[in-house]
């Protein structure tokens, strides 16, 4: 009863529909269809129409997430605002910078370490 019927060929439309239904989750799609991930990726690679449908679903999910992000920004959520500026505002300078201060001569310190010299 719990076995998957492997005699029925899963169509590309069934894969694309399930992928969308499962929110772009490959593992959940494969489990629901009784196929392994390797088969999913092989089918996606070999069939442009399937690949296009999967990409369309991915783009729709990103659009949805961006709309939710904007809702949070409009509600005054500072974390969402900072995230938005760090990702979309990079060209305007909204990036985190890490500054490293190096003191001494790294080569000289390495040579002392190798030769066992002490200052």
C-alpha positions as CSV (number, residue, x, y, z in Angstrom):
1,X,0.0,0.0,0.0
2,X,2.8,2.4,0.8
3,X,4.9,1.6,-2.2
4,X,5.1,4.1,-5.1
5,X,3.9,2.8,-8.4
6,X,7.0,3.2,-10.6
7,X,5.3,2.0,-13.7
8,X,3.4,5.3,-14.2
9,X,5.7,7.8,-15.9
10,X,5.6,11.2,-14.2
11,X,5.0,14.0,-16.7
12,X,7.0,17.2,-16.7
13,X,3.7,19.1,-16.1
14,X,3.1,17.0,-13.0
15,X,6.7,17.8,-11.8
16,X,6.2,21.6,-12.4
17,X,2.8,21.6,-10.8
18,X,4.0,19.8,-7.7
19,X,7.1,22.0,-7.5
20,X,4.9,25.1,-7.4
21,X,2.5,23.5,-4.9
22,X,5.4,22.6,-2.6
23,X,6.7,26.2,-2.7
24,X,9.8,25.5,-4.7
25,X,11.0,22.8,-2.3
26,X,12.8,20.0,-4.4
27,X,12.8,17.5,-1.6
28,X,9.0,17.9,-0.9
29,X,8.3,17.7,-4.6
30,X,10.3,14.5,-5.0
31,X,8.7,12.9,-2.0
32,X,5.2,13.8,-3.2
33,X,5.9,12.3,-6.6
34,X,7.9,9.3,-5.4
35,X,11.0,10.3,-7.4
36,X,14.6,10.9,-6.2
37,X,16.4,14.3,-6.5
38,X,18.7,13.0,-9.1
39,X,15.8,12.2,-11.4
40,X,14.3,15.6,-10.7
41,X,17.5,17.4,-11.7
42,X,18.1,15.2,-14.7
43,X,14.6,15.9,-16.0
44,X,15.1,19.6,-15.3
45,X,18.4,19.6,-17.2
46,X,17.1,17.7,-20.2
47,X,13.8,19.5,-20.7
48,X,13.8,23.2,-21.4
49,X,10.0,23.6,-20.9
50,X,10.3,22.0,-17.5
51,X,13.3,24.1,-16.6
52,X,11.4,27.3,-17.7
53,X,8.4,26.4,-15.6
54,X,10.6,25.7,-12.5
55,X,12.4,29.0,-13.1
56,X,9.1,30.8,-13.4
57,X,8.0,29.4,-10.1
58,X,11.3,30.4,-8.5
59,X,10.9,34.0,-9.8
60,X,7.3,34.1,-8.5
61,X,8.5,33.0,-5.1
62,X,11.1,35.8,-5.1
63,X,8.5,38.3,-6.1
64,X,6.3,37.2,-3.3
65,X,9.1,37.4,-0.7
66,X,10.0,40.9,-2.0
67,X,6.4,42.0,-1.6
68,X,6.4,40.7,2.0
69,X,9.7,42.5,2.7
70,X,8.2,45.7,1.4
71,X,5.2,45.2,3.7
72,X,7.5,44.9,6.7
73,X,9.4,48.0,5.6
74,X,6.1,49.9,5.2
75,X,5.2,48.8,8.7
76,X,8.4,50.3,10.1
77,X,10.5,47.2,10.6
78,X,14.0,48.5,10.8
79,X,15.7,45.1,10.3
80,X,13.8,44.7,7.0
81,X,14.8,48.2,6.0
82,X,18.5,47.6,6.8
83,X,18.4,44.3,4.8
84,X,16.9,46.0,1.8
85,X,19.5,48.8,1.8
86,X,22.4,46.3,2.2
87,X,21.1,44.3,-0.8
88,X,19.5,46.8,-3.1
89,X,21.3,49.9,-2.0
90,X,24.9,48.7,-2.4
91,X,25.6,51.0,-5.3
92,X,24.7,53.9,-3.1
93,X,27.2,52.9,-0.4
94,X,24.9,50.8,1.9
95,X,27.4,48.1,2.5
96,X,29.1,46.8,5.6
97,X,32.9,47.2,5.6
98,X,35.4,45.3,7.6
99,X,38.5,47.3,8.4
100,X,41.6,45.5,9.4
101,X,44.5,47.2,11.1
102,X,47.8,45.5,10.7
103,X,50.7,46.6,12.9
104,X,54.3,45.7,12.5
105,X,55.9,44.0,9.5
106,X,54.2,40.7,8.8
107,X,57.3,39.4,6.9
108,X,59.6,40.3,9.8
109,X,57.4,38.7,12.3
110,X,57.2,35.5,10.2
111,X,61.0,35.4,9.9
112,X,61.4,35.7,13.7
113,X,58.9,32.9,14.2
114,X,60.7,30.6,11.7
115,X,64.2,31.3,13.0
116,X,63.2,31.3,16.6
117,X,64.5,34.9,17.2
118,X,63.0,37.0,19.9
119,X,62.9,40.7,19.7
